[in-house]
Amino acid sequence: MGVDTSADNLADSAIKLNSRSLGNLSPTVTVPTYDRSNITTGILHMSVGGFHRAHLAVYIDDMCQDHGDRDWGICGVGLLKSDARMRDALIPQDTLYTVIERSQTEERARIIGSLREYLYAPENPERVLMKMSSPSIRIVSLTVTEGGYFINEGTGEFDANRPDIEHDLHNPNEPITAVGYIVEALNRRHRDGIAPFTVLSCDNLQTNGEVARKIVLAFAERRDSALRTWIEQNVAFPNCMVDRITPATTEEDRVMVRQKFGIDDAWPVVCEPFRQWVVEDNFCNGRPQWEPLGVHMTNDVLPYELVKLRLLNASHSAMGYLGYLAGFTYIHEIMVDPQFELYIRTLMDQEVTPLLKEVPGIDLEQYKHTLIDRFANPAIKDQAARICLDGSSKLPKFILPSISEQLALGGPIKMLTLVVASWIRYLNGTDELGQPIVIDDPLAEKLTSLAKAGGRDPSNLLNVRELFGDLGQSKVFVGQLSKTLQRLYADGARATLAHHLG
């Protein structure tokens, strides 16, 4: 019997993505038709991951393509040593890349041209600082993940004792953190009489702009109180809410892009068609005209943030930890399981929605229905393991606030507590078949040690006040959490879920 080599042949004939090859791509691929060489770099973005490339960069590409505004091209910056992979993927491609919008019925390929430069910070910190100090840069945006803000989750204050922060305070011209770069660049602009840039956090944090402002001011105070005062009086830190499910790129995705669209792209991005962006209209040095692109500009982002963080992100965490323990690989597999669907619906309807206020333009019932459909999209193939990353940064923002509010009201916390118990069981580091779990978390070493030592008793972890604050003092919560954790160890994830739903 012969071997079918058609897929291999298609892959071999794929066109390497770069500026010269755009005109040779398939007509099914949408490509930039604007002159990229005439775009001014007005935004510098720190930590260019999949989400940024599927969200802010797409909005800017829309603006360049359809609205003729060429003043807001993006310079991407990789802060971590591991970002060398992104550098090596993007620079040979002239910083072009493919976005694949994947619905349940179709896949659409689009080349994004709004990312005009990419700088690898560990290789040349001074080059990054010079770029940030340039008058053309009017916005510095961030997707450094929750852990990149160095906030003590228990107190909500800036943790200046972290080794990376101490390094940046002593080596201002060779920073390694986002806040170190931002403060030194603002220091240089202040010194040289250059207007400051706006700091725009695009991370999944409630009041992300206020959090960014807090850490920048706290860091600046430790360098120079006069600099802190200037930043406080002149720099804007708008809040914003971002939303688009963007799973990590896999080798399977790269092969699909080669075979189906004929594009040899070292690092494409796959995402859902849905996207949303709500931004506080608070900028100190101009901003793009985002309104025609579907961006909702407002004076109050908080209600939109709460809806997204407490419903979408909390549900993701709920599915991630318990679903992983139950043996699932993908989020859509978890969502179409009847018990898990009831779990998520109950969590949203009974324990979270009563805490949310009405939001202009959002029908909460329709929003939740849309979430269920988005989670169940099999084309996205979002992995449960990805959702489980950085739990110590996520649960204090997505889950624990709802528990605290329900406790104050005397309301139900059964499903929310199951999320916390699942996370603690997950931190033990082995699944229900005894296979190892790789814990990817900023506090992994500390948390896994406490989880293993405590076993079925959660008190060790509840004493980590930087995560749980005063929740460890609540008899109601501790009692329910202890019983749930014991049941997870004794009966497993599926039986525990059935008991909760029963």
MIZA-122602 format. One record per residue (C-alpha): residue number from 1; residue in one letter; y, z, x. Coordinates in nm, 3 decimals. Last residue first. Layout:
! residues N
> NUM | A | Y | Z | X
...
END
This chain:
! residues 502
> 502 | G | 1.638 | 4.388 | -2.670
> 501 | L | 1.894 | 4.211 | -2.455
> 500 | H | 1.888 | 4.485 | -2.195
> 499 | H | 1.509 | 4.510 | -2.201
> 498 | A | 1.471 | 4.134 | -2.168
> 497 | L | 1.708 | 4.137 | -1.870
> 496 | T | 1.507 | 4.412 | -1.702
> 495 | A | 1.183 | 4.222 | -1.765
> 494 | R | 1.329 | 3.908 | -1.611
> 493 | A | 1.476 | 4.080 | -1.306
> 492 | G | 1.181 | 4.291 | -1.198
> 491 | D | 0.994 | 4.582 | -1.354
> 490 | A | 1.013 | 4.874 | -1.109
> 489 | Y | 1.294 | 4.768 | -0.877
> 488 | L | 1.507 | 4.621 | -1.155
> 487 | R | 1.429 | 4.923 | -1.376
> 486 | Q | 1.552 | 5.164 | -1.111
> 485 | L | 1.872 | 4.962 | -1.074
> 484 | T | 1.931 | 4.970 | -1.449
> 483 | K | 1.875 | 5.345 | -1.475
> 482 | S | 2.108 | 5.415 | -1.183
> 481 | L | 2.380 | 5.184 | -1.315
> 480 | Q | 2.374 | 5.346 | -1.658
> 479 | G | 2.405 | 5.696 | -1.515
> 478 | V | 2.668 | 5.597 | -1.262
> 477 | F | 2.877 | 5.422 | -1.529
> 476 | V | 2.866 | 5.707 | -1.780
> 475 | K | 2.905 | 5.977 | -1.516
> 474 | S | 3.219 | 5.811 | -1.380
> 473 | Q | 3.297 | 5.946 | -1.032
> 472 | G | 3.152 | 5.641 | -0.853
> 471 | L | 3.407 | 5.431 | -1.041
> 470 | D | 3.686 | 5.599 | -0.845
> 469 | G | 3.737 | 5.316 | -0.593
> 468 | F | 3.429 | 5.096 | -0.599
> 467 | L | 3.487 | 4.859 | -0.309
> 466 | E | 3.708 | 5.045 | -0.058
> 465 | R | 3.554 | 5.358 | -0.204
> 464 | V | 3.215 | 5.294 | -0.047
> 463 | N | 3.061 | 5.605 | -0.204
> 462 | L | 2.914 | 5.388 | -0.479
> 461 | L | 2.703 | 5.221 | -0.213
> 460 | N | 2.524 | 5.538 | -0.112
> 459 | S | 2.504 | 5.652 | -0.476
> 458 | P | 2.302 | 5.350 | -0.590
> 457 | D | 1.962 | 5.529 | -0.591
> 456 | R | 1.672 | 5.286 | -0.627
> 455 | G | 1.676 | 5.209 | -0.254
> 454 | G | 1.947 | 5.419 | -0.096
> 453 | A | 1.864 | 5.347 | 0.268
> 452 | K | 1.808 | 4.978 | 0.199
> 451 | A | 2.131 | 4.944 | 0.003
> 450 | L | 2.332 | 5.138 | 0.262
> 449 | S | 2.208 | 4.922 | 0.550
> 448 | T | 2.261 | 4.607 | 0.346
> 447 | L | 2.618 | 4.711 | 0.275
> 446 | K | 2.718 | 4.793 | 0.632
> 445 | E | 2.569 | 4.484 | 0.793
> 444 | A | 2.686 | 4.249 | 0.518
> 443 | L | 3.049 | 4.360 | 0.503
> 442 | P | 3.202 | 4.012 | 0.532
> 441 | D | 2.913 | 3.877 | 0.321
> 440 | D | 2.634 | 3.625 | 0.366
> 439 | I | 2.315 | 3.817 | 0.293
> 438 | V | 2.010 | 3.605 | 0.387
> 437 | I | 1.736 | 3.712 | 0.148
> 436 | P | 1.391 | 3.769 | 0.297
> 435 | Q | 1.077 | 3.700 | 0.090
> 434 | G | 0.900 | 4.001 | -0.057
> 433 | L | 0.810 | 3.822 | -0.379
> 432 | E | 1.075 | 4.013 | -0.574
> 431 | D | 1.341 | 3.915 | -0.325
> 430 | T | 1.420 | 4.087 | 0.005
> 429 | G | 1.757 | 4.183 | 0.155
> 428 | N | 1.825 | 4.511 | -0.023
> 427 | L | 2.163 | 4.358 | -0.100
> 426 | Y | 2.005 | 4.171 | -0.394
> 425 | R | 1.916 | 4.504 | -0.561
> 424 | I | 2.279 | 4.612 | -0.520
> 423 | W | 2.399 | 4.280 | -0.665
> 422 | S | 2.160 | 4.302 | -0.956
> 421 | A | 2.279 | 4.657 | -1.030
> 420 | V | 2.641 | 4.541 | -1.032
> 419 | V | 2.565 | 4.252 | -1.269
> 418 | L | 2.358 | 4.480 | -1.493
> 417 | T | 2.662 | 4.708 | -1.516
> 416 | L | 2.858 | 4.422 | -1.671
> 415 | M | 2.581 | 4.369 | -1.925
> 414 | K | 2.572 | 4.734 | -2.036
> 413 | I | 2.945 | 4.808 | -2.015
> 412 | P | 3.028 | 4.874 | -2.382
> 411 | G | 3.355 | 5.043 | -2.482
> 410 | G | 3.486 | 5.399 | -2.449
> 409 | L | 3.833 | 5.252 | -2.401
> 408 | A | 3.879 | 5.392 | -2.050
> 407 | L | 3.520 | 5.294 | -1.971
> 406 | Q | 3.591 | 4.942 | -2.095
> 405 | E | 3.889 | 4.913 | -1.863
> 404 | S | 3.696 | 5.036 | -1.560
> 403 | I | 3.405 | 4.802 | -1.632
> 402 | S | 3.641 | 4.505 | -1.674
> 401 | P | 3.806 | 4.587 | -1.341
> 400 | L | 3.462 | 4.611 | -1.172
> 399 | I | 3.342 | 4.260 | -1.259
> 398 | F | 3.563 | 3.976 | -1.127
> 397 | K | 3.791 | 4.137 | -0.871
> 396 | P | 3.585 | 4.419 | -0.720
> 395 | L | 3.277 | 4.197 | -0.766
> 394 | K | 3.414 | 3.908 | -0.558
> 393 | S | 3.504 | 4.046 | -0.216
> 392 | S | 3.192 | 4.257 | -0.168
> 391 | G | 2.990 | 3.973 | -0.318
> 390 | D | 3.085 | 3.735 | -0.038
> 389 | L | 2.824 | 3.468 | -0.114
> 388 | C | 2.603 | 3.506 | -0.423
> 387 | I | 2.751 | 3.199 | -0.596
> 386 | R | 2.635 | 2.987 | -0.304
> 385 | A | 2.280 | 3.126 | -0.334
> 384 | A | 2.274 | 3.037 | -0.704
> 383 | Q | 2.314 | 2.674 | -0.602
> 382 | D | 2.539 | 2.434 | -0.790
> 381 | K | 2.333 | 2.129 | -0.877
> 380 | I | 2.635 | 1.947 | -1.026
> 379 | A | 2.429 | 1.692 | -1.221
> 378 | P | 2.247 | 1.957 | -1.421
> 377 | N | 2.563 | 2.055 | -1.615
> 376 | A | 2.464 | 2.386 | -1.779
> 375 | F | 2.749 | 2.585 | -1.622
> 374 | R | 3.002 | 2.332 | -1.750
> 373 | D | 2.859 | 2.338 | -2.103
> 372 | I | 2.861 | 2.719 | -2.110
> 371 | L | 3.217 | 2.718 | -1.980
> 370 | T | 3.328 | 2.476 | -2.253
> 369 | H | 3.195 | 2.712 | -2.520
> 368 | K | 3.381 | 2.998 | -2.353
> 367 | Y | 3.706 | 2.800 | -2.358
> 366 | Q | 3.650 | 2.700 | -2.721
> 365 | E | 3.617 | 3.065 | -2.820
> 364 | L | 3.914 | 3.161 | -2.604
> 363 | D | 4.145 | 2.897 | -2.752
> 362 | I | 4.395 | 2.844 | -2.471
> 361 | G | 4.740 | 2.688 | -2.516
> 360 | P | 4.933 | 3.014 | -2.497
> 359 | V | 4.702 | 3.298 | -2.390
> 358 | E | 4.590 | 3.570 | -2.630
> 357 | K | 4.513 | 3.894 | -2.452
> 356 | L | 4.182 | 3.973 | -2.287
> 355 | L | 3.994 | 4.304 | -2.298
> 354 | P | 3.801 | 4.221 | -2.618
> 353 | T | 3.680 | 3.901 | -2.441
> 352 | V | 3.506 | 4.088 | -2.159
> 351 | E | 3.234 | 4.319 | -2.297
> 350 | Q | 3.122 | 4.177 | -2.631
> 349 | D | 3.181 | 3.803 | -2.615
> 348 | M | 3.162 | 3.730 | -2.241
> 347 | L | 2.874 | 3.962 | -2.156
> 346 | T | 2.688 | 3.867 | -2.474
> 345 | R | 2.729 | 3.494 | -2.406
> 344 | I | 2.614 | 3.539 | -2.047
> 343 | Y | 2.304 | 3.736 | -2.142
> 342 | L | 2.223 | 3.505 | -2.434
> 341 | E | 2.231 | 3.208 | -2.194
> 340 | F | 2.014 | 3.406 | -1.954
> 339 | Q | 1.752 | 3.472 | -2.220
> 338 | P | 1.750 | 3.112 | -2.342
> 337 | D | 1.714 | 2.958 | -1.991
> 336 | V | 1.958 | 2.666 | -1.993
> 335 | M | 2.214 | 2.861 | -1.788
> 334 | I | 1.973 | 2.965 | -1.515
> 333 | E | 1.857 | 2.610 | -1.450
> 332 | H | 2.220 | 2.496 | -1.447
> 331 | I | 2.300 | 2.757 | -1.183
> 330 | Y | 2.037 | 2.625 | -0.941
> 329 | T | 1.763 | 2.793 | -0.738
> 328 | F | 1.604 | 3.031 | -0.988
> 327 | G | 1.352 | 3.296 | -0.883
> 326 | A | 1.446 | 3.587 | -1.108
> 325 | L | 1.623 | 3.757 | -0.817
> 324 | Y | 1.842 | 3.449 | -0.777
> 323 | G | 1.919 | 3.449 | -1.149
> 322 | L | 2.011 | 3.818 | -1.143
> 321 | Y | 2.249 | 3.767 | -0.851
> 320 | G | 2.400 | 3.430 | -0.943
> 319 | M | 2.406 | 3.438 | -1.321
> 318 | A | 2.617 | 3.753 | -1.339
> 317 | S | 2.833 | 3.636 | -1.049
> 316 | H | 2.903 | 3.305 | -1.225
> 315 | S | 2.974 | 3.490 | -1.548
> 314 | A | 3.233 | 3.704 | -1.370
> 313 | N | 3.394 | 3.395 | -1.219
> 312 | L | 3.419 | 3.208 | -1.550
> 311 | L | 3.504 | 3.492 | -1.789
> 310 | R | 3.692 | 3.768 | -1.604
> 309 | L | 3.841 | 3.546 | -1.334
> 308 | K | 3.934 | 3.255 | -1.564
> 307 | V | 4.075 | 3.451 | -1.855
> 306 | L | 4.248 | 3.697 | -1.625
> 305 | E | 4.413 | 3.421 | -1.426
> 304 | Y | 4.549 | 3.251 | -1.738
> 303 | P | 4.704 | 3.578 | -1.859
> 302 | L | 4.845 | 3.644 | -1.508
> 301 | V | 5.017 | 3.308 | -1.451
> 300 | D | 5.355 | 3.406 | -1.597
> 299 | N | 5.665 | 3.191 | -1.538
> 298 | T | 5.476 | 2.868 | -1.596
> 297 | M | 5.394 | 2.528 | -1.449
> 296 | H | 5.078 | 2.373 | -1.595
> 295 | V | 4.951 | 2.097 | -1.366
> 294 | G | 4.854 | 1.788 | -1.565
> 293 | L | 4.968 | 1.532 | -1.309
> 292 | P | 5.298 | 1.468 | -1.490
> 291 | E | 5.385 | 1.838 | -1.432
> 290 | W | 5.329 | 1.836 | -1.056
> 289 | Q | 5.675 | 1.730 | -0.946
> 288 | P | 5.622 | 1.843 | -0.587
> 287 | R | 5.801 | 2.154 | -0.463
> 286 | G | 6.131 | 2.256 | -0.306
> 285 | N | 6.203 | 2.513 | -0.036
> 284 | C | 6.189 | 2.855 | -0.204
> 283 | F | 5.926 | 2.798 | -0.473
> 282 | N | 5.861 | 3.003 | -0.788
> 281 | D | 5.729 | 2.803 | -1.084
> 280 | E | 5.408 | 3.002 | -1.119
> 279 | V | 5.119 | 2.757 | -1.107
> 278 | V | 4.830 | 2.685 | -1.346
> 277 | W | 4.575 | 2.436 | -1.217
> 276 | Q | 4.273 | 2.300 | -1.400
> 275 | R | 3.993 | 2.061 | -1.315
> 274 | F | 3.695 | 1.926 | -1.510
> 273 | P | 3.510 | 1.621 | -1.372
> 272 | E | 3.261 | 1.842 | -1.184
> 271 | C | 3.249 | 1.835 | -0.806
> 270 | V | 3.081 | 1.670 | -0.507
> 269 | V | 3.269 | 1.646 | -0.178
> 268 | P | 3.188 | 1.402 | 0.102
> 267 | W | 3.137 | 1.517 | 0.462
> 266 | A | 3.016 | 1.261 | 0.716
> 265 | D | 3.089 | 0.967 | 0.486
> 264 | D | 2.888 | 0.644 | 0.527
> 263 | I | 2.982 | 0.475 | 0.203
> 262 | G | 2.757 | 0.221 | 0.026
> 261 | F | 2.821 | 0.370 | -0.318
> 260 | K | 2.469 | 0.449 | -0.438
> 259 | Q | 2.280 | 0.469 | -0.108
> 258 | R | 2.541 | 0.608 | 0.126
> 257 | V | 2.692 | 0.851 | -0.126
> 256 | M | 2.341 | 0.959 | -0.231
> 255 | V | 2.241 | 1.023 | 0.132
> 254 | R | 2.547 | 1.242 | 0.184
> 253 | D | 2.472 | 1.434 | -0.136
> 252 | E | 2.111 | 1.492 | -0.029
> 251 | E | 2.243 | 1.627 | 0.300
> 250 | T | 2.419 | 1.891 | 0.093
> 249 | T | 2.786 | 1.953 | 0.012
> 248 | A | 2.855 | 2.304 | -0.117
> 247 | P | 2.920 | 2.322 | -0.489
> 246 | T | 3.263 | 2.252 | -0.637
> 245 | I | 3.329 | 2.391 | -0.985
> 244 | R | 3.699 | 2.332 | -1.052
> 243 | D | 3.954 | 2.596 | -1.142
> 242 | V | 4.273 | 2.722 | -0.982
> 241 | M | 4.514 | 2.991 | -1.103
> 240 | C | 4.847 | 3.034 | -0.928
> 239 | N | 5.084 | 3.307 | -0.817
> 238 | P | 5.396 | 3.201 | -0.630
> 237 | F | 5.483 | 3.360 | -0.294
> 236 | A | 5.845 | 3.268 | -0.217
> 235 | V | 6.011 | 3.349 | 0.117
> 234 | N | 6.378 | 3.444 | 0.152
> 233 | Q | 6.446 | 3.813 | 0.083
> 232 | E | 6.106 | 3.957 | 0.169
> 231 | I | 6.072 | 3.726 | 0.468
> 230 | W | 6.411 | 3.834 | 0.605
> 229 | T | 6.329 | 4.202 | 0.549
> 228 | R | 5.994 | 4.169 | 0.726
> 227 | L | 6.161 | 3.999 | 1.020
> 226 | A | 6.406 | 4.289 | 1.045
> 225 | S | 6.115 | 4.536 | 1.035
> 224 | D | 5.952 | 4.366 | 1.334
> 223 | R | 5.582 | 4.338 | 1.419
> 222 | R | 5.419 | 4.604 | 1.203
> 221 | E | 5.657 | 4.518 | 0.922
> 220 | A | 5.549 | 4.153 | 0.949
> 219 | F | 5.184 | 4.248 | 0.882
> 218 | A | 5.276 | 4.451 | 0.575
> 217 | L | 5.509 | 4.178 | 0.451
> 216 | V | 5.245 | 3.908 | 0.494
> 215 | I | 4.972 | 4.124 | 0.340
> 214 | K | 5.175 | 4.210 | 0.030
> 213 | R | 5.309 | 3.858 | -0.021
> 212 | A | 4.959 | 3.711 | -0.012
> 211 | V | 4.845 | 3.968 | -0.268
> 210 | E | 5.146 | 3.889 | -0.486
> 209 | G | 5.064 | 3.521 | -0.468
> 208 | N | 4.698 | 3.583 | -0.551
> 207 | T | 4.791 | 3.772 | -0.869
> 206 | Q | 4.417 | 3.800 | -0.945
> 205 | L | 4.234 | 3.643 | -0.656
> 204 | N | 4.029 | 3.323 | -0.656
> 203 | D | 4.219 | 3.159 | -0.371
> 202 | C | 4.493 | 2.897 | -0.402
> 201 | S | 4.761 | 3.102 | -0.225
> 200 | L | 5.096 | 2.922 | -0.196
> 199 | V | 5.328 | 3.051 | 0.077
> 198 | T | 5.664 | 2.875 | 0.037
> 197 | F | 5.823 | 2.756 | 0.360
> 196 | P | 6.124 | 2.910 | 0.528
> 195 | A | 6.451 | 2.727 | 0.601
> 194 | I | 6.504 | 2.663 | 0.971
> 193 | G | 6.764 | 2.871 | 1.159
> 192 | D | 6.571 | 2.870 | 1.487
> 191 | R | 6.487 | 3.242 | 1.493
> 190 | H | 6.400 | 3.246 | 1.121
> 189 | R | 6.180 | 2.939 | 1.165
> 188 | R | 6.011 | 3.100 | 1.464
> 187 | N | 5.944 | 3.425 | 1.278
> 186 | L | 5.815 | 3.226 | 0.980
> 185 | A | 5.565 | 3.055 | 1.209
> 184 | E | 5.464 | 3.391 | 1.359
> 183 | V | 5.419 | 3.544 | 1.014
> 182 | I | 5.214 | 3.255 | 0.877
> 181 | Y | 4.989 | 3.222 | 1.182
> 180 | G | 4.901 | 3.592 | 1.187
> 179 | V | 4.850 | 3.592 | 0.811
> 178 | A | 4.602 | 3.306 | 0.839
> 177 | T | 4.406 | 3.483 | 1.110
> 176 | I | 4.332 | 3.381 | 1.471
> 175 | P | 4.675 | 3.416 | 1.629
> 174 | E | 4.765 | 3.297 | 1.980
> 173 | N | 5.144 | 3.325 | 1.996
> 172 | P | 5.149 | 3.665 | 1.821
> 171 | N | 4.895 | 3.820 | 2.059
> 170 | H | 4.917 | 4.198 | 2.009
> 169 | L | 4.961 | 4.187 | 1.632
> 168 | D | 4.714 | 3.900 | 1.612
> 167 | H | 4.440 | 4.093 | 1.793
> 166 | E | 4.495 | 4.401 | 1.575
> 165 | I | 4.455 | 4.182 | 1.268
> 164 | D | 4.131 | 4.032 | 1.397
> 163 | P | 3.996 | 4.379 | 1.483
> 162 | R | 4.060 | 4.514 | 1.130
> 161 | N | 4.277 | 4.825 | 1.138
> 160 | A | 4.568 | 4.671 | 0.946
> 159 | D | 4.386 | 4.697 | 0.614
> 158 | F | 4.645 | 4.586 | 0.357
> 157 | E | 4.637 | 4.798 | 0.042
> 156 | G | 4.438 | 4.764 | -0.281
> 155 | T | 4.308 | 5.115 | -0.233
> 154 | G | 3.936 | 5.061 | -0.297
> 153 | E | 3.930 | 4.691 | -0.220
> 152 | N | 4.096 | 4.740 | 0.119
> 151 | I | 4.269 | 4.404 | 0.157
> 150 | F | 4.217 | 4.193 | 0.468
> 149 | Y | 4.337 | 3.872 | 0.299
> 148 | G | 4.066 | 3.642 | 0.439
> 147 | G | 3.790 | 3.823 | 0.250
> 146 | E | 3.891 | 3.666 | -0.081
> 145 | T | 3.847 | 3.315 | 0.048
> 144 | V | 4.080 | 3.142 | 0.302
> 143 | T | 4.199 | 2.880 | 0.054
> 142 | L | 4.564 | 2.875 | 0.149
> 141 | S | 4.882 | 2.672 | 0.102
> 140 | V | 5.182 | 2.648 | 0.335
> 139 | I | 5.466 | 2.469 | 0.155
> 138 | R | 5.786 | 2.320 | 0.297
> 137 | I | 5.654 | 2.165 | 0.618
> 136 | S | 5.909 | 1.897 | 0.711
> 135 | P | 6.128 | 2.158 | 0.885
> 134 | S | 5.857 | 2.198 | 1.156
> 133 | S | 5.758 | 2.557 | 1.231
> 132 | M | 5.415 | 2.514 | 1.075
> 131 | K | 5.355 | 2.215 | 1.301
> 130 | M | 5.464 | 2.408 | 1.610
> 129 | L | 5.238 | 2.697 | 1.510
> 128 | V | 4.940 | 2.462 | 1.471
> 127 | R | 5.002 | 2.302 | 1.811
> 126 | E | 5.036 | 2.646 | 1.966
> 125 | P | 4.697 | 2.757 | 1.833
> 124 | N | 4.519 | 2.475 | 2.021
> 123 | E | 4.138 | 2.472 | 2.019
> 122 | P | 4.091 | 2.766 | 1.784
> 121 | A | 4.338 | 2.601 | 1.538
> 120 | Y | 4.165 | 2.270 | 1.474
> 119 | L | 4.436 | 2.047 | 1.328
> 118 | Y | 4.371 | 1.782 | 1.063
> 117 | E | 4.629 | 1.525 | 0.957
> 116 | R | 4.710 | 1.299 | 0.660
> 115 | L | 4.508 | 1.458 | 0.381
> 114 | S | 4.649 | 1.267 | 0.081
> 113 | G | 4.409 | 0.974 | 0.120
> 112 | I | 4.122 | 1.066 | -0.111
> 111 | I | 3.846 | 0.805 | -0.163
> 110 | R | 3.698 | 0.810 | -0.513
> 109 | A | 3.339 | 0.785 | -0.631
> 108 | R | 3.233 | 0.828 | -0.994
> 107 | E | 2.896 | 0.966 | -1.102
> 106 | E | 2.775 | 0.935 | -1.460
> 105 | T | 2.605 | 1.094 | -1.762
> 104 | Q | 2.588 | 1.470 | -1.703
> 103 | S | 2.916 | 1.457 | -1.514
> 102 | R | 2.961 | 1.415 | -1.139
> 101 | E | 3.298 | 1.348 | -0.982
> 100 | I | 3.219 | 1.237 | -0.625
> 99 | V | 3.512 | 1.286 | -0.388
> 98 | T | 3.492 | 1.078 | -0.072
> 97 | Y | 3.677 | 1.147 | 0.251
> 96 | L | 3.967 | 1.014 | 0.458
> 95 | T | 4.094 | 1.222 | 0.751
> 94 | D | 4.112 | 0.907 | 0.972
> 93 | Q | 3.732 | 0.899 | 0.939
> 92 | P | 3.681 | 0.993 | 1.306
> 91 | I | 3.909 | 1.295 | 1.235
> 90 | L | 3.723 | 1.414 | 0.924
> 89 | A | 3.366 | 1.489 | 1.032
> 88 | D | 3.430 | 1.632 | 1.378
> 87 | R | 3.714 | 1.844 | 1.245
> 86 | M | 3.498 | 1.969 | 0.958
> 85 | R | 3.223 | 2.068 | 1.201
> 84 | A | 3.478 | 2.236 | 1.430
> 83 | D | 3.554 | 2.456 | 1.130
> 82 | S | 3.283 | 2.695 | 1.255
> 81 | K | 3.529 | 2.824 | 1.513
> 80 | L | 3.746 | 2.937 | 1.224
> 79 | L | 4.104 | 2.845 | 1.138
> 78 | G | 4.071 | 2.479 | 1.041
> 77 | V | 4.411 | 2.339 | 0.949
> 76 | G | 4.484 | 2.053 | 0.711
> 75 | C | 4.814 | 1.864 | 0.715
> 74 | I | 4.886 | 1.741 | 0.363
> 73 | G | 5.119 | 1.471 | 0.233
> 72 | W | 5.404 | 1.591 | 0.015
> 71 | D | 5.699 | 1.359 | 0.059
> 70 | R | 5.535 | 1.036 | -0.067
> 69 | D | 5.617 | 1.062 | -0.439
> 68 | G | 5.525 | 0.722 | -0.585
> 67 | H | 5.394 | 0.852 | -0.916
> 66 | D | 5.049 | 0.695 | -0.950
> 65 | Q | 4.895 | 0.684 | -0.604
> 64 | C | 5.098 | 0.941 | -0.413
> 63 | M | 5.097 | 1.185 | -0.703
> 62 | D | 4.728 | 1.136 | -0.775
> 61 | D | 4.653 | 1.195 | -0.404
> 60 | I | 4.855 | 1.517 | -0.427
> 59 | Y | 4.644 | 1.630 | -0.724
> 58 | V | 4.327 | 1.536 | -0.536
> 57 | A | 4.434 | 1.734 | -0.229
> 56 | L | 4.498 | 2.040 | -0.447
> 55 | H | 4.151 | 2.025 | -0.607
> 54 | A | 3.842 | 1.854 | -0.464
> 53 | R | 3.954 | 1.873 | -0.099
> 52 | H | 4.070 | 2.230 | -0.148
> 51 | F | 3.734 | 2.323 | -0.301
> 50 | G | 3.523 | 2.161 | -0.033
> 49 | G | 3.685 | 2.341 | 0.255
> 48 | V | 4.008 | 2.291 | 0.446
> 47 | S | 4.103 | 2.637 | 0.568
> 46 | M | 4.485 | 2.656 | 0.589
> 45 | H | 4.683 | 2.384 | 0.414
> 44 | L | 5.012 | 2.253 | 0.550
> 43 | I | 5.221 | 2.076 | 0.288
> 42 | G | 5.517 | 1.842 | 0.347
> 41 | T | 5.354 | 1.576 | 0.565
> 40 | T | 5.563 | 1.266 | 0.500
> 39 | I | 5.369 | 0.965 | 0.374
> 38 | N | 5.468 | 0.621 | 0.503
> 37 | S | 5.152 | 0.572 | 0.711
> 36 | R | 4.939 | 0.630 | 0.400
> 35 | D | 5.066 | 0.310 | 0.241
> 34 | Y | 4.954 | 0.333 | -0.122
> 33 | T | 4.644 | 0.159 | -0.255
> 32 | P | 4.418 | 0.462 | -0.211
> 31 | V | 4.055 | 0.377 | -0.299
> 30 | T | 3.850 | 0.396 | -0.618
> 29 | V | 3.488 | 0.297 | -0.551
> 28 | T | 3.315 | 0.063 | -0.797
> 27 | P | 3.477 | -0.234 | -0.622
> 26 | S | 3.246 | -0.156 | -0.326
> 25 | L | 3.415 | -0.081 | 0.005
> 24 | N | 3.545 | -0.350 | 0.238
> 23 | G | 3.914 | -0.292 | 0.182
> 22 | L | 3.882 | 0.073 | 0.283
> 21 | S | 3.710 | -0.013 | 0.613
> 20 | R | 4.011 | -0.007 | 0.842
> 19 | S | 4.129 | 0.336 | 0.726
> 18 | N | 3.792 | 0.500 | 0.788
> 17 | L | 3.455 | 0.540 | 0.614
> 16 | K | 3.154 | 0.387 | 0.788
> 15 | I | 3.014 | 0.119 | 0.560
> 14 | A | 2.659 | 0.166 | 0.432
> 13 | S | 2.407 | -0.104 | 0.529
> 12 | D | 2.157 | 0.145 | 0.675
> 11 | A | 2.167 | 0.358 | 0.360
> 10 | L | 2.090 | 0.059 | 0.141
> 9 | N | 1.804 | -0.038 | 0.370
> 8 | D | 1.663 | 0.315 | 0.362
> 7 | A | 1.674 | 0.314 | -0.018
> 6 | S | 1.497 | -0.024 | -0.029
> 5 | T | 1.226 | 0.079 | 0.218
> 4 | D | 0.942 | 0.114 | -0.031
> 3 | V | 0.630 | 0.153 | 0.185
> 2 | G | 0.345 | -0.093 | 0.136
> 1 | M | 0.000 | 0.000 | 0.000
END
